[in-house]
Amino acid sequence: MLILIWFLVCIIFYLVQQILGNSGHALEVFALLTALALFAIDKLSKKMKK
């Protein structure tokens, strides 16, 4: 599971850097997208355990 999260964070970071570059909002967008992705993974993993 940790490897999945690591790959997901790397992919999100790459996409944000490609789209926004050195914009001042790149870090904020990266943090928001990472939080949403981790939330979704958490919900899916809890749903699969039931």
N, C-alpha and C positions, 0 to 999 in steps of 0.2 A: 504494500500500500504506500509506503514511504517513497518508493521509486516512482510510482504513478504521480504522486504529488510533486516530486522534484521535476519530472519531465513536464508536467503541466505548468509549473511556475516558469520553467525555462522557455517554453513555447509562448506563454503570455508575455514574458519580458521581451522576447525577440519581436513579436508582432507589434507591441507598443513602441519599441524603438524604431521599427521600420516605418510605422505610420506617423508617429509624432516627432521622432528624431530627438533633438535637444530642446524641445519645447519645455517650458516651465511646468506644464501640467502632465508630463509623461509619467512622473513618479506617482502622482495622485491617481491617474487612470490605471497604472499598473497595480497599485495597492487595492483599488476598488475591484478590479477584475479578479485578482487573486483571492480576495475575501469572498467574492461571489462563487468562484469555482470551488474553494474549500468548503463553503457552506453546502453547495450542491453535492459534493462528494460525501460529506458527512450524512446528509439526508438520505442519499441513495444507499450508503452502507448500512444505516440503521434500518432502512426498509427491507433490505435483503436478509438481515439477520432474523427478522420476524417470521 
